[in-house]
C-alpha cells in the first residue's frame, strides 16, 4: 500500500542542547537515529507525515556558538544555525559577499527565512514530490524512480548527473557558497574537518540516500567564506513559478573578477539542475581572460548545458539555464 | 437617488473580531467532554473495501469509537455521483473511509495506524480522454459518466477519435449533450475570420484558508453543529437532510467562514460535516474533527478542467458571428459541475454571437471532486476566448478594445444557450469605456510589444460575466419595545460581508440609523429566514430583495397601526427619524419604540402569529413560529423576478514579459465592475482586488498534478498547488464601478463576486499572448515553462491536452 499522510506529530524524543559538547555527544550517541533540527522547516513535514521516523530530534538552535556572523583571518564565518534573515540583512555579508545575501533573501518566504537556518537550507533533503510522498523510490531505499519513467512527472527534476534518482538540489544558498568557494566546517566528537562547498554535496552516483558528505554523528557547525572572492562582481538570479515561497526551477550564482571589461576570474554554479549545485567549470575556463560581451555570454550559455539530458517535462530548463548563464556573464 | 446607507462605506460588525482574532471559526469551539476524530482516507485511487479490522485500535486506551460507511449508510451507499460522508467504494486518493474518535488527535492517529483495511484495487484513470478511449479504465463503478435516470454508464470513443482530438482536431464522436441556437453554417459562412483549435483549462483545487473542520454534540435531542459554509440557512437546510436530523432539531453555528470558493455553498459539497455529528451520536460525546490542509485537498474539491475544441467566426465588421464548442469536462472522482454549459452561455452573453453550439460530455477521473469554483466555466473560457478575440481584431484591422465594444451586451439585449434570456439591465458599454479611460488604453498603444532588453510589453483587456441574482427567498425583521431594528439574515459570512451589506437594505427601507440596527445571524437558533445558497454571485441581488421586502412589510404595518390609532389612512403616513407620522402633521405619530409596543399589544399579523405570506419556506416557517409573539415582525416571501441580472466586469492590464526567463511582471491593472447600484464600496473593492489575485492564479499558476502511474496527487499542499503570493500580484490595483441601477432590484443592486476574477484572467492571458506577438497557448494556466518552451521553439507535443498532469 502506498503511503498516506497523517499530518500529526508522532511521539518523539526531543533534545535541546545548549552547548557544543552536549550537541556533539548527542549526535555521536544517537548516530543515524538523531535527526538534526535547525529551524524545522524541512523537518516537521517529514515527521508529521511519518515518512521519516527517527528516534529523536536534536535541536541545534540554542547553541550560541553556532550562531552569528563574524570576521576571521581570511574572510568571515557564519554559524550554521544563523537564520537566513540575519544573513540576508547582515552588513558584513551585504558589503563583501552580497551574492550570499541575495541568495538568502530569495529562499522561500520571509516567515520561513525568519526561522530557517543556513545549515537547514544547505542540508535540506531532496525536493522530489514522489520521494516526499513517502514512496519506495531509490532514495527511500527502494528500487524504482517514479519521476524518471515514461509517465513520470519530472518538470522540476535534473538535467545532469542522474543516477537512478533524478531529484535536484533545492537550495538557493548552496550555489552561492560554491561560487564563493566557501568552506564547510563539520564537527564531531572526533574532531573537525573542513570541506570545500563544492565537495560537500554528493550526487546519487556516490550516495543515493544522502545529499551531503555528513556522516552520522557529524554536524555542520559553520561556513567560512574566504576573502579571495570578497567584493567581487556578483550575480544571483532565481527563476521559480512563484516570486516568493517557491523552489527554484533554475537558479544561478556567479562571482566575477573583472578588470577593464575583461573577466580575470569567475566562479559560476547553478542550482535545481542536478542533485548537487552544478559548478560550471568549463564556462569559467572559457570566459577567463575574455572581454565581457553579448556574444561571449551567448556562447557561454550554450556551453553550460552541454551534456544535459532532459526528461519528459523539463526540456525548458535547458534554455532557461542557458539564459541565466548568459545574463550572469552579461552582467 | 439619495440613500442613507446604500453606496456608503461602513464597518461590518465582524471586522473587529477578524482583525483581533477573537472571532470564532468552527475549529475554535470546545465543549466539555469533547474528543477528537481523525480520518483514515483511501491511499488508492479506485478501490473497494473488502474488510476493516479495527479491533486493535478499539482496544487502545483513550479510543472511544469508530464510524464507517456501514454506520452512515445502513441501507447501502448511494449509487450516484456526489461526495459521500464515508465510503467503502473510494474513487480518489484521500477519500474518507472511516473516522476514529479518541481522547486526543495523536491517540486517534495512532489508532488509525493500527487499523487494517483490505482493499480490492480497481482500474483507475487520471486523464478523462484515456477513459473515453475504447477499453480505457472507468473512474466509477459501472461507468465513466452519470446519466439522469440511467445511473452510471460508459461513454467511449474509438482510439482514432481520441487520437484525432489530441492531435488538434474537432471531435467526431456523437455528443451526449448538445445545446444550440442560430444557424451555425450560415454564420461561419458570413465570417471573414475563423479561428479553430483545441484547448485545455486545468482543474485546480479550492484554497480556502479555513479547512472543513467541524465539531458536533447532541443535547436534549438537538444536534449542535459547528462547521464551515459559505451559506448559513441554505447550508443548514441541506446538512440536516444529509445527517438525518429534523430541521427543527438542528442548531447550525457558523459565525464566520474562512473562504467559500464555491464549494461550501451547499451541504452536498461538505458532507464531511456529518462525520462528527454521526460519530458524536454514536459515542455520546462532543466530537471535534479538525481537517488538515492535505485532507482539505481531497475532502474538498476542485474546478472542472476542460479538454475542448473551439471555433469562432467573425464578420469583417468585427461582430462575432458564430461560436462552436466541443468540451470534455473532467468530473473527477465524485462527479462534477456544469462548467461547459456555463462557459458556452458566457460566450453567448458577453460576445452576443448570432449562432452558438455546445457539444459536450462529462467524464470521470480518479481525482478530486469537481464542482463550483468562482465563475465555474465562465472564468475558464474568458481566458481562452480573449486572446482569440485579439487575434481576430488584429486580422480584421480593428482595435482590440473596439472589437469588444462592437460585440458588447447592452440594455435590451439577451443571451444564453439554448434559451436567450433578456438582461434585467446591462451596462457593459459603460464598463468598457470606464476601463479604457482609467487605463488610458489608447494612450498606451504606441508601446504595444515594445522591447526593452529581454523584456517585451504586452497589453490585455478582458471581460467577465456571471449571472448575479436570484429570487424566491424569505426575509424577517423584528422590532422590540426598544425600537431597535433586528434584521434576521440567513446569509453566511464567508468574508465578503454580504450578510451585512444586504441587511443595509432593510435599514434603508425604514430610514433607520445603522447604529439602531442589529444583524441577527451566525447561528440558526436565532431564527433566521431561508436564503439561496451563496453561490453564483447572487447574494446581493437576492437578499437585498428579501431584506427590503421584510422591512417594507414592517413599514406597511407601522402605517396601519398608526392610522388605526391616530387617525387617517395609512397612505397619509410616512417615516423619518425613527418615527412613523402623518405627512401633513409630523407631530402626530409614534416613535418606532411606541409602534413596536403597539404591535406587540395587537399581536396577530403584527407579531407573526397570523396572516403570514404564502409560500414561506419550511425553514422560514420554523423560524417565524419560534419568533411569533416575541416582537413586532416584518416577514416577506420574495416573488420570482424576470430576466437575467448579470454581473459584468472589465479588466485591462499591462505586463512586461522577460523572454529569457519566461516570467512576467504585471505593471498596471485596472478592473471595473458593472453590478448595478453599489451597496458597499469598500466591500466591492475587496471583491475586485481578490478577483485580481485569483485571476492571476487561473491564468498563470494554478494547476492539478496527479501521477498517472499510481493516481497519487502531488497537489497536497502549497508547494505544488501554486496560489499567487503578494509578490506575484501588482502592488497597486485600480478598481472602479459603473454604479447604474438595475430595475429588478429595489435598491438597484446586482452581484459581482465571480466575474471580478474572469475579466482578470481574460486580460492577463491576452497580455501574455500580446507580448509574445500574438501566440495563443489555448490553455490555462500559461506557466513559466510553457513560455520558455514557446520562445525556444521546444515542442510540447508530448503533453497534448494534458490536464490533471498538467505539464509534469
Contacts between the chains, C-beta under 8 A, distances in Angstrom:
chain1	res1	chain2	res2	distance
A	1	B	43	5.4
A	1	B	44	7.4
A	1	B	119	7.6
A	2	B	43	5.1
A	2	B	44	7.5
A	2	B	710	6.3
A	2	B	712	6.5
A	3	B	43	7.1
A	4	B	41	6.2
A	4	B	42	8.0
A	4	B	43	4.3
A	4	B	93	7.7
A	4	B	94	7.7
A	5	B	292	7.3
A	5	B	294	4.7
A	5	B	295	7.8
A	5	B	716	6.8
A	6	B	109	5.3
A	6	B	112	7.6
A	6	B	113	7.5
A	7	B	292	4.0
A	7	B	293	7.5
A	7	B	294	5.5
A	7	B	295	7.3
A	8	B	38	7.2
A	8	B	105	5.4
A	8	B	106	5.9
A	8	B	109	4.4
A	9	B	106	7.3
A	10	B	106	7.4
A	10	B	109	7.8
A	10	B	110	7.8
A	11	B	106	7.2
A	50	B	113	7.9
A	109	B	725	7.4
A	127	B	719	7.9
A	129	B	705	7.8
A	129	B	714	4.5
A	129	B	719	7.4
A	129	B	720	6.0
A	130	B	707	7.3
A	133	B	712	6.1
A	133	B	714	7.6
A	133	B	716	7.9
A	135	B	710	7.9
A	135	B	712	7.8
A	146	B	707	6.9
A	146	B	709	6.2
A	146	B	710	7.5
A	149	B	709	6.6
A	151	B	707	7.7
A	151	B	708	4.6
A	151	B	709	5.1
A	152	B	707	7.7
A	152	B	709	6.9
A	152	B	808	7.8
A	153	B	705	6.3
A	153	B	707	6.0
A	153	B	714	6.8
A	153	B	805	6.0
A	153	B	808	4.3
A	154	B	808	5.7
A	155	B	785	6.3
A	155	B	807	6.2
A	155	B	808	3.9
A	237	B	661	7.7
A	239	B	661	4.8
A	239	B	662	7.3
A	239	B	663	6.3
A	239	B	784	6.8
A	240	B	784	8.0
A	241	B	701	6.2
A	241	B	722	5.2
A	241	B	783	6.5
A	241	B	784	5.8
A	242	B	701	6.8
A	242	B	722	5.6
A	242	B	724	7.1
A	242	B	725	5.4
A	242	B	727	7.6
A	242	B	728	5.6
A	243	B	663	7.8
A	243	B	725	6.5
A	243	B	727	3.8
A	243	B	728	5.2
A	244	B	725	4.7
A	244	B	726	6.9
A	244	B	727	4.4
A	244	B	728	7.6
A	245	B	718	7.2
A	245	B	725	5.4
A	246	B	722	7.2
A	247	B	719	7.6
A	249	B	784	6.5
A	249	B	785	7.2
A	312	B	798	5.9
A	312	B	808	6.2
A	313	B	785	7.7
A	313	B	798	7.7
A	313	B	799	7.3
A	313	B	807	6.0
A	313	B	808	2.8
A	314	B	785	7.8
A	314	B	808	7.4
A	315	B	789	6.7
A	315	B	794	5.0
A	316	B	662	7.4
A	316	B	784	7.7
A	316	B	785	4.0
A	316	B	786	7.9
A	316	B	788	4.2
A	316	B	789	5.0
A	316	B	792	7.3
A	316	B	794	6.6
A	318	B	792	7.7
A	319	B	788	5.6
A	319	B	791	7.4
A	319	B	792	3.9
A	319	B	794	7.2
A	320	B	661	6.8
A	320	B	662	7.0
A	320	B	788	5.4
A	323	B	454	8.0
A	323	B	660	3.9
A	323	B	661	6.5
A	324	B	660	7.8
A	324	B	661	7.5
A	326	B	660	7.2
A	327	B	454	7.9
A	327	B	660	6.3
